[in-house]
Amino acid sequence: MAAVVLERPTVHVALLRLNRPEARNALSPELREELREHFLALAQDRDCRAIVLTGDRRAFAAGADIKAMVATGPAEMMARGDEANWAAIRDCPKPIIAAVNGYALGGGCELAMSADIIVAGQGATFGQPEVRLGIMPGAGGTQRLTRAIGKHRAMLMLLTGASLSATEALAAGLVSKVVDDESTVEEALALASRIAAMPPIAVAEIKRVVLAGMDVPLDTAIMLERRAAYLLFGTEDKREAMTAFIEKRSPVFSGT
C-alpha cells in the first residue's frame, strides 16, 4: 500500500495524503522517498498549480519512525541521503498548503513548516520534541521554527520539547489559519483553488522572491523583487489579466 496517495480533487490542484494511519503517519524512509518522487513530478507538471499536503484526522505526521532509528548510527544516517527528500519539497516551485489535523511533531512539524501556508484544525498540536529522545531536529526545525515564531519562544519549545496548540500556533505566527477540524482539508483545498486561479508565473515568482529574500539583506531582497516584478511584464498572463480587467471579464491564464 502506498505511503503517500496522490489525488486530483479539482482543476490544477493536487492533494497528497500521508497514508500510514497505523503509525500516525510517522515519516518512515519509504514515505519520505515517496513524497520526494511526488514533489519532483508535480514540480514539472504544468497542469498542477497548487499542492495540498495532509495526513488524517488523528495525525498530520507524528514525527520520524522511532523504531527505525533506535539502532541507527551517524554513518547510516548520512548514507540515507535524506536531504534529497527534503530538498524536493523545499525547492518545489508550486505553492504548498499544509492541512494539519492532530499531531504535527518532530519531522511532522518540519514537514508542515516546509509548506508556504499552514491551515490547522482546532485540535492540531505542533512541536519539536526531539530533545526528549536525545537528538535534535535535523530537517530545518531549529531554523524554520525560529524564523516563524522568534528565538525565545522557539528555544522554549526546542529545549523542553513543549508543544503548541493550534490556537497558540496561530498567535505565535506559526500557522496561517485555524478552522474546525472537519473543515481543515476543505479550507486548504479552497485556498489552493484560489491560488491556482491566479497567473502561474506570477505565483511562482512571488514564492521564489519571498523565500530567497528571507536570508539576504533588505536591499538585495528588494532588488530581487524589482527584477522579478519587471520580468512579469513580459508574460502573456500579464497581458491577459490587464485586458480582462479592462474588458470586465474573467481572465484565462495559460502560464506563459
C-alpha positions in Angstrom: 0.0 0.0 0.0 1.3 3.4 -1.0 2.6 5.5 1.9 1.6 8.7 0.1 -1.6 8.9 -2.0 -2.0 11.4 -4.8 -5.5 12.8 -5.6 -6.7 15.4 -8.1 -9.7 16.9 -6.3 -10.2 19.9 -8.5 -8.7 21.6 -11.6 -5.0 22.5 -11.3 -4.8 21.3 -7.6 -3.0 18.2 -6.4 -3.7 16.6 -2.9 -1.1 14.5 -1.3 -2.3 12.4 1.7 0.2 10.7 4.0 -1.1 7.2 4.3 0.4 5.4 7.4 -2.6 5.6 9.8 -1.3 2.7 11.8 1.8 4.7 12.7 0.2 8.1 12.9 1.8 8.9 9.6 5.3 8.6 11.0 7.9 9.6 8.4 9.5 6.3 7.5 12.3 6.3 4.9 9.8 4.9 2.4 7.3 7.6 3.0 9.9 10.3 2.6 11.1 8.8 -0.7 7.5 8.6 -2.0 7.0 12.3 -1.0 10.2 13.2 -2.9 9.0 11.4 -6.1 5.6 13.1 -5.9 7.0 16.6 -5.4 9.6 16.2 -8.2 6.8 15.1 -10.6 4.4 17.8 -9.5 7.1 20.4 -9.9 7.3 19.5 -13.6 3.5 19.1 -14.1 2.2 22.1 -15.9 -1.4 21.2 -15.1 -0.6 21.4 -11.3 -0.7 25.0 -9.9 -1.0 24.3 -6.2 -0.4 21.4 -3.8 -2.2 20.5 -0.6 -0.4 18.2 1.8 -2.3 16.4 4.6 -2.4 13.4 6.8 -5.6 12.2 8.5 -7.8 13.3 11.4 -5.6 11.8 14.1 -2.2 13.0 12.8 -0.7 15.1 10.1 2.6 13.3 10.9 3.7 12.3 14.4 7.4 12.6 13.7 10.0 10.2 12.4 9.8 6.4 12.7 11.5 6.0 16.1 11.6 2.2 15.8 13.6 2.6 12.7 16.1 4.9 14.4 17.0 3.1 17.7 19.9 1.2 16.3 20.8 3.7 13.6 24.3 5.4 13.7 25.7 8.5 12.2 27.2 6.8 9.1 23.9 5.2 8.2 22.0 8.4 8.7 24.4 10.2 6.3 24.2 7.4 3.8 20.5 7.6 3.6 20.8 10.9 1.7 17.6 12.2 3.3 18.5 15.8 2.3 17.4 14.9 -1.2 13.9 14.0 0.1 13.5 17.4 1.9 15.1 19.3 -0.9 12.4 18.1 -3.3 9.8 19.8 -1.1 11.9 22.9 -0.3 12.7 23.5 -3.9 9.2 22.9 -5.3 8.1 26.0 -7.2 4.4 25.3 -6.7 2.6 26.8 -3.7 2.2 24.2 -1.0 -0.5 24.3 1.6 -0.3 22.0 4.7 -3.7 20.9 6.1 -2.9 19.9 9.6 -5.1 17.8 11.9 -3.9 16.1 15.1 -0.2 15.7 15.7 2.5 17.6 13.7 5.5 16.6 15.8 9.2 16.4 15.1 9.7 15.7 11.4 5.9 16.2 11.0 6.2 19.8 12.3 9.2 20.3 10.0 7.2 18.9 7.1 4.3 21.3 7.9 6.8 24.2 8.1 8.1 23.3 4.7 4.8 24.4 3.2 4.0 28.0 2.2 0.7 28.2 4.1 -0.5 26.1 7.1 -4.2 25.6 7.7 -4.6 23.9 11.1 -7.6 22.2 12.7 -8.6 23.3 16.2 -7.3 20.1 17.6 -3.8 20.3 15.9 -0.7 20.1 18.0 2.7 21.4 16.8 6.1 20.5 18.5 9.7 19.6 18.1 10.2 17.0 20.9 13.4 15.5 19.6 15.4 16.6 22.7 13.4 14.1 24.7 14.9 11.3 22.6 18.5 12.6 23.0 18.6 14.1 19.5 17.6 17.4 17.8 15.7 18.5 14.7 17.6 17.7 11.6 15.3 18.8 8.7 15.1 22.6 9.3 13.2 22.6 12.6 15.6 24.8 14.6 15.8 27.3 11.8 12.3 27.4 10.4 10.7 27.5 13.9 13.0 30.3 15.0 12.2 32.3 11.8 8.5 31.7 12.3 8.0 32.5 16.0 11.2 34.1 17.2 14.2 33.0 19.2 12.8 33.0 22.7 9.6 31.1 22.0 11.4 28.7 19.7 14.1 28.0 22.3 11.4 27.2 24.9 9.9 24.6 22.6 13.2 23.1 21.3 14.9 22.9 24.7 12.0 21.4 26.6 10.0 19.6 24.0 6.9 21.7 24.7 4.2 21.9 22.1 1.8 24.5 20.8 -1.9 24.1 20.3 -3.4 25.3 17.0 -4.6 28.5 18.7 -1.2 29.1 20.3 0.5 28.4 17.0 -1.7 31.0 15.2 -1.0 33.6 17.9 2.8 32.8 17.6 2.7 33.2 13.8 3.5 29.5 13.0 0.2 28.8 11.2 -1.8 30.8 8.7 -5.3 30.0 9.7 -7.3 27.8 12.3 -10.5 26.2 11.3 -12.8 23.4 12.7 -11.2 20.0 12.5 -13.7 18.7 9.9 -13.0 21.7 7.7 -9.2 21.6 7.5 -8.7 19.9 4.2 -11.8 21.6 2.7 -10.4 25.0 3.6 -6.9 24.1 2.3 -8.4 23.0 -1.0 -10.4 26.2 -1.3 -7.2 28.2 -0.8 -5.4 26.1 -3.3 -8.1 26.6 -5.9 -7.9 30.4 -5.3 -4.2 30.3 -5.9 -4.5 28.0 -8.8 -6.8 30.5 -10.5 -4.0 33.2 -10.4 -1.4 33.6 -13.1 1.0 30.7 -12.5 4.2 32.6 -13.4 3.4 35.5 -11.1 2.6 33.0 -8.3 5.9 31.1 -8.8 7.9 34.4 -8.8 6.2 35.6 -5.6 7.1 32.4 -3.9 10.7 32.4 -5.2 11.3 36.0 -4.2 9.8 35.7 -0.7 11.9 32.6 0.1 15.1 34.0 -1.4 14.6 37.4 0.2 14.3 36.0 3.7 18.0 35.2 4.0 19.6 38.2 2.3 19.9 41.9 3.3 16.9 44.0 2.6 18.5 46.0 -0.2 19.3 42.7 -2.0 15.8 41.3 -1.4 14.2 44.5 -2.8 16.5 44.2 -5.9 15.3 40.6 -6.4 11.7 41.7 -6.1 12.1 44.6 -8.5 13.7 42.4 -11.2 11.1 39.7 -10.9 8.3 42.3 -11.0 9.7 43.9 -14.2 10.1 40.5 -15.9 6.5 39.6 -15.3 5.6 42.5 -17.7 6.8 40.3 -20.5 4.3 37.5 -19.9 1.1 36.7 -21.8 -0.7 36.2 -18.5 0.0 39.8 -17.6 -1.4 41.0 -20.9 -4.5 38.7 -20.4 -5.1 39.8 -16.8 -5.0 43.5 -17.6 -7.0 43.1 -20.8 -9.7 41.1 -18.9 -9.8 43.8 -16.2 -10.4 46.5 -18.8 -13.0 44.4 -20.6 -14.7 43.4 -17.3 -14.4 39.7 -17.8 -12.7 36.8 -16.1 -9.2 36.2 -17.3 -8.0 32.8 -18.6 -4.4 32.2 -17.8 -2.1 29.9 -19.8 1.0 30.1 -17.7 3.0 31.8 -20.4 
